[in-house]
Amino acid sequence: MADAISEHIILRLARYLRVLQKLRSLGFVKVFSNNLGDAIGVTPAVVRKDFSMISITGNKRGGYTIDYLIPELERILGKRETQNVVLVGCGKIGRALMEYQEFRKEGIIIKAAFDVDESRIGSHSDIPVLHTEKLADYVVENGIRVGILAVPDTSAASVFEIMMQAGIRGFLNFTTVELKCSGKCPDDGCESECIVQNVNISLEIENLFYLVNLKSSLHSST
C-alpha cells in the first residue's frame, strides 16, 4: 500500500499522526477532517482523500476514532519498528542532530556518527563517533539503509557517493548541494530506489520571507 502513496501524502500522514497523538494526550476520542485540516493547513477534502488512499473511512457526524487512526498511520509510516540511521558529519549541525531528543521519541535511532576530524572521534550524546573510513563496513554489518548527511558543501558529493556505495538508499541532506542518485550503486535499480531529501535551511527561510512579504502585500492592497 505505502509504495503507491506519493511523497506529499506520506508527509501529510506524518503530520496528521503528530496532531492525533497530541489530541489523544489531551483526552480527545474523536476527530473530524476539518480539525485535522485546520491543524496542518489543508482542506477537509484533502484529509478525506488522503485517508481514502489508505482505506480509512469516517462519517460526517461521527468523524474518526483517534485510537483507530493512530495505529493505522503508525503501520503505514513504519512507526512500530525502531528505525536505525547513521549520521555523517559531526560539525555544528551534526552535533545538534545527535542531541535532538525527539528522534528517539519517534523511534529513530542514530546508531553511529562518522567524521574525518580525529578530534571528533569518540562519542557524543552516547552516540559512537567513528572515522568515515569505517562507514562502509558499519553500514553493511548493521543493515543500515538511511543516512543523514551534514558535511561541509565541498565534501557533499564525495561523501554522498561513499554512502551510496556502502548501501545507503535514503538520504537526508543538510548541505546546500542538491544531490541526486548517480545510478552507479552496486545493486540493480539503484536509481529508482535511492531517495534524497534535500534540506536547505537558508532556502526555506528565504521562501518563508517571500511568503510573508507576499501575504502582507496582498493584505495592504485590499
PLY file of the C-alpha trace (Angstrom):
ply
format ascii 1.0
element vertex 222
property float x
property float y
property float z
element edge 221
property int vertex1
property int vertex2
end_header
0.00 0.00 0.00
2.69 2.51 1.06
4.62 2.03 -2.20
1.72 3.53 -4.17
1.39 6.61 -1.95
3.09 9.81 -3.08
5.77 11.53 -1.03
3.48 14.50 -0.35
0.78 12.26 1.10
3.30 10.43 3.28
4.47 13.77 4.69
0.89 14.78 5.44
0.17 11.43 7.10
3.14 12.02 9.39
1.77 15.45 10.28
-1.71 14.00 10.93
-0.13 11.46 13.25
1.56 14.15 15.34
-1.71 16.06 15.66
-3.60 12.90 16.62
-1.06 11.97 19.27
-1.39 15.45 20.76
-5.19 15.25 20.72
-5.15 11.85 22.42
-2.83 13.16 25.13
-5.41 15.90 25.76
-8.15 13.33 26.19
-9.89 13.57 22.81
-11.56 10.41 21.46
-12.90 11.58 18.09
-11.60 13.95 15.42
-13.10 15.40 12.24
-11.48 16.06 8.88
-11.87 19.82 9.32
-9.98 19.60 12.66
-7.05 17.80 11.07
-7.15 20.03 8.01
-7.03 23.20 10.11
-4.15 21.78 12.16
-1.86 21.21 9.16
-3.23 23.80 6.73
-5.20 21.72 4.20
-8.88 21.41 3.36
-11.12 18.71 4.88
-11.46 17.24 1.38
-7.69 16.68 1.22
-7.78 14.93 4.60
-10.58 12.62 3.48
-8.82 11.87 0.19
-5.53 11.10 1.98
-7.30 8.69 4.34
-9.18 7.03 1.48
-5.80 6.26 -0.11
-5.01 4.04 2.89
-8.55 2.64 3.15
-9.58 4.67 6.20
-13.14 5.93 6.22
-15.11 8.08 8.62
-18.52 9.68 8.64
-19.64 13.30 8.70
-21.43 13.01 12.01
-19.14 10.65 13.89
-15.77 11.65 12.47
-12.74 9.41 13.00
-11.83 7.43 16.12
-8.39 8.59 17.25
-7.44 5.24 18.81
-8.08 3.62 15.43
-6.31 6.25 13.33
-3.06 6.33 15.29
-2.08 2.63 14.94
-3.15 2.64 11.28
-0.95 5.62 10.49
1.90 4.15 12.53
1.62 0.95 10.48
1.70 2.84 7.17
4.62 5.02 8.28
6.58 2.15 9.82
6.45 3.70 13.28
6.04 0.38 15.07
9.64 -0.57 14.40
12.82 1.15 15.53
14.38 2.96 12.59
18.17 3.00 12.66
20.16 5.64 10.79
23.74 6.85 10.56
24.96 10.43 10.55
27.94 11.62 8.53
29.40 14.96 9.60
29.76 15.95 13.25
30.05 19.72 12.96
27.52 22.12 14.48
24.53 20.74 12.59
25.60 17.15 13.14
26.06 17.64 16.88
22.69 19.35 17.14
21.06 16.38 15.41
22.77 13.95 17.79
21.36 15.89 20.73
17.83 16.09 19.29
15.75 14.06 21.74
12.63 13.88 19.56
14.34 11.36 17.26
14.39 8.72 19.97
10.81 9.53 20.98
9.76 8.85 17.38
11.66 5.56 17.27
14.53 6.96 15.17
17.94 5.95 16.48
21.22 7.43 15.27
23.26 4.26 15.69
26.60 5.88 14.89
28.10 9.09 13.53
31.10 9.49 11.26
33.67 12.21 10.63
37.19 12.63 9.24
38.25 15.02 12.01
40.21 12.98 14.55
39.32 15.45 17.33
35.64 14.44 16.98
36.21 10.68 17.08
34.92 9.04 20.26
31.34 9.66 21.33
28.78 12.45 21.61
25.43 12.22 23.38
26.11 8.49 23.89
26.39 8.02 20.11
29.69 6.49 18.93
31.61 8.74 16.53
33.79 6.76 14.14
36.14 7.70 11.32
34.41 7.94 7.94
36.68 5.23 6.55
34.75 2.76 8.75
31.37 3.79 7.32
31.04 1.14 4.60
31.76 -1.79 6.92
29.45 -0.41 9.62
26.54 0.06 7.21
26.86 -3.48 5.87
27.32 -5.10 9.29
24.32 -3.28 10.79
21.99 -3.32 7.80
21.63 0.48 7.72
19.56 1.84 4.81
19.11 5.52 5.74
21.72 8.17 6.44
21.89 11.84 7.38
24.43 13.98 5.54
25.75 17.03 7.43
29.22 17.53 5.99
30.72 20.73 4.50
29.46 21.51 1.00
32.88 20.82 -0.50
32.69 17.21 0.69
28.99 16.60 -0.01
29.28 14.89 -3.43
32.18 12.59 -2.49
30.66 11.56 0.86
27.29 11.02 -0.81
28.97 8.63 -3.26
30.68 6.77 -0.41
27.35 6.37 1.37
25.64 5.09 -1.79
28.39 2.57 -2.42
28.08 1.41 1.21
24.40 0.59 0.68
22.57 3.69 1.96
19.38 4.19 -0.05
17.66 7.03 1.81
19.40 10.34 2.42
18.50 13.40 4.48
20.84 16.03 3.08
21.60 19.09 5.22
24.21 20.51 2.85
23.33 23.24 0.34
24.41 20.98 -2.53
21.47 19.49 -4.44
22.28 15.79 -4.50
20.85 13.18 -6.87
21.41 9.46 -7.24
24.02 8.71 -9.92
22.58 5.30 -10.78
26.01 3.72 -10.12
25.13 1.84 -6.94
26.26 -1.79 -6.52
22.75 -3.23 -6.81
20.42 -3.07 -9.80
17.66 -0.50 -9.90
19.50 1.90 -7.62
18.37 5.00 -9.47
14.75 4.29 -8.65
15.49 3.05 -5.12
17.63 5.93 -3.86
15.67 8.74 -2.24
17.25 12.07 -1.36
15.54 14.68 0.80
17.48 17.93 0.41
17.05 20.20 3.45
18.36 23.67 2.56
17.65 25.70 5.70
18.67 29.03 4.13
16.40 28.44 1.15
13.49 27.53 3.42
13.93 30.77 5.37
14.13 32.77 2.13
10.90 31.15 0.95
9.29 31.96 4.28
10.25 35.64 3.96
8.87 35.69 0.42
5.55 34.20 1.51
5.25 36.55 4.49
6.00 39.58 2.31
3.60 38.36 -0.37
0.81 37.91 2.15
1.47 41.38 3.61
1.37 43.00 0.17
-1.89 41.24 -0.67
-3.48 42.46 2.57
-2.26 46.04 2.04
-3.69 46.11 -1.49
-7.21 45.13 -0.35
0 1
1 2
2 3
3 4
4 5
5 6
6 7
7 8
8 9
9 10
10 11
11 12
12 13
13 14
14 15
15 16
16 17
17 18
18 19
19 20
20 21
21 22
22 23
23 24
24 25
25 26
26 27
27 28
28 29
29 30
30 31
31 32
32 33
33 34
34 35
35 36
36 37
37 38
38 39
39 40
40 41
41 42
42 43
43 44
44 45
45 46
46 47
47 48
48 49
49 50
50 51
51 52
52 53
53 54
54 55
55 56
56 57
57 58
58 59
59 60
60 61
61 62
62 63
63 64
64 65
65 66
66 67
67 68
68 69
69 70
70 71
71 72
72 73
73 74
74 75
75 76
76 77
77 78
78 79
79 80
80 81
81 82
82 83
83 84
84 85
85 86
86 87
87 88
88 89
89 90
90 91
91 92
92 93
93 94
94 95
95 96
96 97
97 98
98 99
99 100
100 101
101 102
102 103
103 104
104 105
105 106
106 107
107 108
108 109
109 110
110 111
111 112
112 113
113 114
114 115
115 116
116 117
117 118
118 119
119 120
120 121
121 122
122 123
123 124
124 125
125 126
126 127
127 128
128 129
129 130
130 131
131 132
132 133
133 134
134 135
135 136
136 137
137 138
138 139
139 140
140 141
141 142
142 143
143 144
144 145
145 146
146 147
147 148
148 149
149 150
150 151
151 152
152 153
153 154
154 155
155 156
156 157
157 158
158 159
159 160
160 161
161 162
162 163
163 164
164 165
165 166
166 167
167 168
168 169
169 170
170 171
171 172
172 173
173 174
174 175
175 176
176 177
177 178
178 179
179 180
180 181
181 182
182 183
183 184
184 185
185 186
186 187
187 188
188 189
189 190
190 191
191 192
192 193
193 194
194 195
195 196
196 197
197 198
198 199
199 200
200 201
201 202
202 203
203 204
204 205
205 206
206 207
207 208
208 209
209 210
210 211
211 212
212 213
213 214
214 215
215 216
216 217
217 218
218 219
219 220
220 221
